[in-house]
Amino acid sequence: MNNFWLILSQSYTTKFKTKSFLVTTVLVALAILVATNMERIFSYFDEGGETEQIAVVDESGTLFEPFQAQFSAVEDEVKLVKTNESESVLKDEVEEGTYEGYLMLRETEGGLPAGVYKAGNITSSGSAEQIQQALQSLKTIHAAESLQLTDEQMKIWNAPVQFNTVALADTAKSEEERMQAQSLVYVLLFFIYLSVIMYANMIASDVAIEKSSRVMEILISSVSPVTHMFAKILGVGLLGLTQLGIWLLVAYLSLANQPESLAANWLGFSSLSSSMMIYAVIFFVLGYFLYATVAALLGSLVSRLEDVQQMMTPLTLLVMAGFFISMYGLVQPESTFITVTSYIPFFTPMTMFVRIGMLNIPLWEILLGVGVLLVSIFLLGSIGARIYKGGVLMYGKSNSLKDMKKALDLSKNR
């Protein structure tokens, strides 16, 4: 048991002190800070900047003031400037940066407002939509006046249609809850996917490096290969939880200071439940152990670091398949396909988590998913320990899954 904790501690501390781990942790933490404070960053650069201006040529002579009133209701950061300058002059002033663009206001034959907006690059101009919206409102007012509608009739005309959606299924969430859950689940799902791939490859590479440097021969002479495998898996797993915990803590502290920000609302931070975070940790840990066990036995079959990626390709494809299935599950969480795949061990960590986040599923389904993972981890651990036991003794070019049988035969002779 002392050897187990010694290897576990060595796997954890050695990786924790590596430059790659520290740099990755810091860079991702900084990226989280930037993403969660994007609104503040933009506002900082906007402070002290000049107010954008749009020139307006009112060919009708009567539309500018009512249009300005409607435009101000939808956009208060852009100033409208009435002018009688020619289009050639206005074009030059747009190119010089005096104006963001210019609007030609006119009346149609029916007496309704219309306009043409011209800017240097329409795709980079954020005002075109607001101009159209203001013109639409002004057109509605003019049309109502021409029809001689009363104020009461105007209210009826402008009143939005009464429409609500009600989910009949017991497992369904409201539209607002679903939108918030979708954003949060996507972020956590991406972390699970990225972490499983990163740490599974780390374990396989470590085993291959130890074999190529002949360190493995010294290790297995003092500790059993099975103890070595599980100590390494647990050590790297704790490293992964440490890194994930740091990132989640950074995100939490950043969003806690701005609960009304766009990032907090998009992630549903205000309604974030502790149960969601607990489920995220549970399925991260179980998913990690499932894939890490397979990664360790695959790493034991190769003797060179260059062969690790080729051997890990099937496992990586499984993780990617689970991730893409989960992406589909974010859109159609109630589908039979997602329900079935949530009980397939290699897809369960991600697809079951999607169902938990997007639906109100019964507790027994969650426990069944956890049970499937635990049983799968136990079975893969038992088989993996045997293969690992023989695989660490195999040297030479070995990058075929057929070598598992050879590793099993070697383990029987030990």
C-alpha positions in Angstrom: 0.0 0.0 0.0 2.9 2.3 0.7 4.2 1.8 -2.8 0.7 2.6 -4.2 0.6 6.0 -2.4 4.3 6.7 -3.4 3.6 6.2 -7.1 0.3 8.1 -6.8 2.1 11.0 -5.2 4.9 10.9 -7.7 2.5 10.9 -10.6 0.6 13.9 -9.2 3.5 16.1 -8.1 5.7 15.4 -11.1 3.0 16.4 -13.6 1.8 19.3 -11.4 5.3 20.9 -11.5 5.7 20.5 -15.2 5.9 23.7 -17.3 3.2 22.4 -19.7 0.7 21.9 -16.9 1.3 25.3 -15.3 1.2 27.1 -18.6 -1.9 25.4 -19.7 -3.7 26.0 -16.4 -2.7 29.7 -16.5 -3.6 30.3 -20.1 -7.0 28.6 -19.8 -7.7 30.5 -16.6 -6.8 33.8 -18.4 -9.1 32.8 -21.3 -11.9 32.2 -18.9 -11.3 35.6 -17.3 -11.4 37.3 -20.7 -14.5 35.5 -21.8 -16.4 36.2 -18.6 -15.3 39.9 -18.6 -15.7 40.6 -22.3 -18.5 43.1 -21.6 -16.2 45.1 -19.3 -13.3 44.9 -21.7 -15.4 46.3 -24.6 -16.8 49.1 -22.4 -13.3 50.0 -21.3 -12.1 50.5 -24.9 -15.3 52.4 -25.7 -14.8 54.9 -22.9 -13.6 58.2 -24.2 -14.3 57.3 -27.8 -16.1 59.6 -30.1 -19.8 59.1 -30.6 -20.6 57.5 -33.9 -22.6 59.8 -36.3 -24.9 59.0 -39.2 -25.8 61.8 -41.6 -29.5 62.0 -42.7 -30.7 63.7 -45.8 -34.4 64.3 -45.5 -35.7 64.6 -49.0 -39.3 64.9 -47.8 -38.5 67.7 -45.4 -40.9 66.3 -42.7 -39.5 62.9 -41.7 -36.3 63.7 -39.8 -37.8 64.6 -36.4 -40.2 61.7 -36.1 -37.6 59.3 -37.4 -35.1 60.6 -34.9 -37.6 60.0 -32.1 -38.1 56.4 -33.2 -34.4 55.8 -33.8 -33.5 57.1 -30.3 -35.9 54.5 -28.8 -33.8 51.6 -30.2 -30.3 53.1 -30.4 -29.0 55.8 -28.0 -25.3 55.5 -28.7 -25.4 56.8 -32.3 -26.1 60.4 -33.2 -28.2 61.4 -36.2 -27.0 64.6 -38.0 -29.4 66.3 -40.4 -27.6 67.6 -43.5 -28.3 68.9 -47.0 -24.9 67.9 -48.5 -24.7 66.1 -51.7 -24.1 62.3 -51.9 -20.6 62.8 -53.3 -19.6 65.0 -50.3 -21.2 62.5 -47.9 -19.4 59.6 -49.5 -16.0 61.4 -49.0 -16.9 62.1 -45.4 -17.8 58.5 -44.8 -14.4 57.4 -46.2 -12.7 60.0 -44.0 -14.5 58.6 -40.9 -16.6 61.7 -40.2 -19.8 59.6 -40.5 -20.4 55.9 -40.1 -22.8 56.2 -43.0 -25.6 58.3 -44.4 -29.3 57.8 -44.8 -31.5 59.1 -47.6 -35.0 59.6 -46.2 -38.0 60.0 -48.6 -41.7 59.3 -48.9 -43.3 56.8 -51.2 -46.2 57.5 -53.5 -48.5 56.4 -50.8 -47.0 58.9 -48.3 -45.2 56.2 -46.3 -41.5 56.7 -45.1 -38.7 54.8 -46.9 -35.0 55.1 -46.9 -31.7 54.0 -48.3 -28.7 53.6 -46.0 -25.2 53.7 -47.4 -22.0 52.9 -45.4 -18.4 52.0 -46.2 -19.0 48.3 -45.2 -22.6 47.3 -44.3 -21.4 44.1 -42.6 -19.3 46.1 -40.1 -22.0 48.6 -39.5 -24.3 47.8 -36.5 -26.8 50.5 -37.2 -28.5 49.2 -40.3 -30.9 47.0 -38.3 -31.8 49.8 -35.9 -32.5 52.1 -38.8 -34.8 49.6 -40.4 -36.5 49.0 -37.1 -37.1 52.8 -36.6 -38.4 53.2 -40.2 -40.7 50.3 -39.6 -42.1 51.9 -36.5 -42.5 55.2 -38.3 -44.2 53.5 -41.2 -46.7 51.9 -38.8 -47.5 55.3 -37.2 -48.0 56.9 -40.7 -50.2 54.0 -41.9 -52.3 54.3 -38.7 -52.8 58.0 -39.2 -53.8 57.5 -42.9 -56.4 55.0 -41.8 -57.5 57.4 -39.0 -57.2 54.8 -36.3 -58.0 55.8 -32.7 -55.5 55.4 -29.8 -57.4 52.3 -28.7 -57.2 50.8 -32.1 -53.5 51.6 -32.3 -52.9 49.8 -29.0 -54.7 46.7 -30.4 -52.8 47.0 -33.6 -49.4 47.2 -31.9 -50.1 44.7 -29.2 -48.1 41.5 -29.5 -49.9 38.2 -30.1 -50.5 36.2 -27.0 -48.6 33.0 -27.4 -47.2 30.6 -24.8 -45.6 27.2 -24.9 -46.4 24.5 -22.4 -44.5 21.2 -22.1 -46.8 18.3 -21.3 -43.9 15.8 -20.6 -42.9 15.5 -16.9 -39.2 15.5 -18.0 -39.4 18.8 -19.8 -38.1 22.1 -18.6 -39.4 25.6 -19.4 -38.0 27.4 -22.4 -36.0 29.8 -20.2 -34.6 27.0 -18.1 -33.7 25.0 -21.2 -31.8 27.9 -22.8 -29.8 28.5 -19.7 -29.1 24.8 -19.1 -28.1 24.4 -22.8 -25.3 27.1 -22.5 -24.1 25.7 -19.1 -24.1 22.1 -20.2 -22.2 23.0 -23.4 -19.4 24.6 -21.5 -19.1 21.8 -18.9 -19.5 19.2 -21.6 -16.6 20.8 -23.5 -14.4 20.7 -20.3 -15.3 17.0 -19.8 -14.4 16.1 -23.4 -11.2 18.1 -23.4 -10.0 16.8 -20.0 -10.8 13.1 -20.8 -8.7 13.3 -24.0 -5.9 15.2 -22.5 -5.4 13.1 -19.3 -6.0 9.8 -21.0 -3.3 10.6 -23.5 -1.1 11.8 -20.6 -1.3 8.3 -18.9 -0.6 6.4 -22.1 2.4 8.6 -22.9 3.7 8.2 -19.4 3.6 4.4 -19.5 5.3 4.4 -23.0 8.0 6.8 -21.8 8.7 4.6 -18.7 9.0 1.5 -21.0 11.2 3.2 -23.5 13.6 4.4 -20.8 13.6 0.9 -19.1 12.4 2.6 -15.9 9.5 0.1 -16.0 11.7 -2.8 -15.4 12.9 -1.3 -12.2 9.4 -0.3 -11.1 7.7 -3.7 -11.6 10.6 -5.4 -9.7 9.5 -3.6 -6.6 5.7 -3.1 -7.1 3.1 -5.1 -9.0 2.1 -3.8 -12.5 -1.5 -3.6 -11.3 -0.7 -1.4 -8.4 1.4 0.7 -10.7 -1.4 1.1 -13.2 -4.1 2.1 -10.7 -1.8 4.4 -8.8 -0.9 6.2 -12.0 -4.5 6.5 -13.1 -5.6 7.9 -9.7 -2.6 10.3 -9.6 -3.3 11.8 -13.0 -7.0 11.9 -12.2 -6.4 14.0 -9.1 -4.3 16.2 -11.2 -7.2 16.6 -13.6 -9.6 17.5 -10.8 -7.1 20.0 -9.5 -6.9 21.7 -12.9 -10.7 21.6 -13.5 -11.3 22.9 -10.0 -9.0 25.9 -10.6 -10.8 26.8 -13.8 -14.2 26.5 -12.3 -13.2 28.6 -9.3 -11.8 31.3 -11.6 -15.1 31.3 -13.6 -17.2 31.3 -10.4 -15.3 34.2 -8.8 -15.3 36.2 -12.1 -19.1 35.8 -12.6 -19.9 36.3 -8.9 -18.7 39.9 -9.2 -21.0 40.5 -12.2 -24.2 38.4 -11.8 -26.1 40.5 -14.3 -23.5 40.4 -17.1 -24.2 38.9 -20.5 -21.9 36.0 -19.7 -23.6 35.2 -16.4 -27.0 35.3 -18.0 -25.9 33.2 -21.0 -24.5 30.5 -18.7 -27.6 30.7 -16.4 -25.2 31.7 -13.5 -28.0 33.2 -11.5 -29.9 29.9 -11.6 -26.9 27.6 -11.3 -27.7 24.8 -9.0 -25.2 22.9 -6.8 -26.6 19.6 -8.1 -25.5 20.4 -11.6 -21.9 21.0 -10.5 -22.0 17.8 -8.5 -23.2 15.8 -11.5 -20.6 17.5 -13.6 -17.8 16.3 -11.2 -19.4 12.8 -10.9 -19.5 12.2 -14.6 -16.1 13.8 -15.2 -14.5 11.4 -12.6 -16.3 8.3 -13.9 -15.7 9.2 -17.5 -12.0 9.8 -16.7 -11.6 6.4 -15.0 -13.4 4.6 -17.8 -11.1 6.1 -20.5 -8.0 6.3 -18.4 -8.1 2.5 -17.7 -8.2 1.8 -21.4 -5.5 4.4 -22.1 -3.2 2.8 -19.5 -3.5 -0.7 -21.1 -3.0 0.7 -24.6 0.1 2.6 -23.4 1.5 -0.6 -22.0 1.4 -2.2 -25.4 3.8 0.2 -27.0 7.5 0.8 -26.4 8.0 4.1 -28.2 6.3 7.4 -27.6 5.8 7.9 -31.4 3.4 4.9 -31.4 1.1 6.2 -28.7 -1.0 8.4 -30.9 -1.7 5.6 -33.3 -2.6 3.2 -30.5 -4.9 5.8 -28.9 -6.7 6.7 -32.1 -9.7 4.3 -31.5 -10.1 5.6 -28.0 -9.9 9.2 -29.2 -12.6 8.5 -31.9 -14.9 7.1 -29.2 -14.5 10.2 -27.1 -15.2 12.4 -30.2 -18.2 10.3 -31.1 -19.6 10.8 -27.6 -19.0 14.5 -27.8 -20.8 14.9 -31.2 -23.7 12.8 -30.0 -24.0 15.0 -27.0 -24.0 18.1 -29.3 -27.0 16.6 -31.0 -28.5 15.9 -27.6 -28.4 19.6 -26.7 -30.9 20.1 -29.5 -32.9 16.9 -29.2 -32.4 15.7 -25.6 -35.8 13.8 -25.6 -34.9 11.6 -28.7 -34.7 7.8 -28.3 -31.2 7.8 -29.8 -29.9 10.1 -27.0 -31.7 8.0 -24.3 -30.2 4.7 -25.7 -26.7 6.1 -26.0 -26.8 7.5 -22.5 -26.6 3.9 -21.3 -23.7 2.9 -23.6 -20.6 3.1 -21.3 -18.3 5.0 -23.5 -21.0 7.6 -24.3 -22.7 7.7 -20.8 -20.5 10.4 -19.2 -21.4 13.0 -21.7 -24.9 12.0 -23.0 -26.3 11.3 -19.6 -25.0 14.6 -18.3 -26.7 16.3 -21.3 -30.0 14.6 -20.3 -29.6 15.7 -16.7 -29.0 19.3 -17.7 -31.7 19.5 -20.4 -34.5 17.4 -18.9 -36.0 16.6 -15.5 -35.3 12.9 -15.6 -36.1 10.5 -12.7 -33.3 9.8 -10.2 -33.4 6.1 -11.0 -32.2 6.8 -14.6 -29.3 8.8 -13.3 -28.4 6.1 -10.9 -28.7 3.5 -13.6 -26.2 5.5 -15.8 -23.8 5.8 -12.8 -24.2 2.0 -12.2 -23.4 1.2 -15.9 -20.3 3.3 -15.6 -19.2 1.7 -12.4 -19.7 -1.8 -13.7 -17.9 -1.0 -16.9 -15.0 0.6 -15.0 -14.7 -2.6 -12.9 -14.8 -4.9 -15.9 -12.3 -2.8 -17.9 -10.1 -2.5 -14.8 -10.0 -6.2 -14.4 -9.3 -6.9 -18.0 -7.0 -3.9 -18.3 -5.0 -5.0 -15.3 -4.2 -8.3 -16.9 -3.2 -6.8 -20.2 -1.2 -4.1 -18.4 0.6 -6.8 -16.4 1.8 -8.5 -19.6 2.0 -5.4 -21.7 4.7 -3.7 -19.6 7.0 -6.7 -20.4 6.6 -6.3 -24.2 9.3 -4.4 -26.1 9.9 -3.7 -29.7 7.5 -2.3 -32.3 4.1 -3.0 -31.0 1.2 -0.8 -32.1 -1.5 -3.3 -33.0 -4.6 -4.1 -30.9 -3.8 -7.8 -31.7 -1.0 -7.5 -29.2 -3.6 -7.6 -26.4 -3.7 -11.4 -26.7 0.0 -11.6 -26.5 0.0 -9.4 -23.3 -2.7 -11.6 -21.7 -0.6 -14.7 -22.4 2.4 -13.0 -20.8 0.4 -12.1 -17.7 -0.6 -15.7 -17.1 3.0 -16.7 -16.9 3.8 -14.2 -14.1 
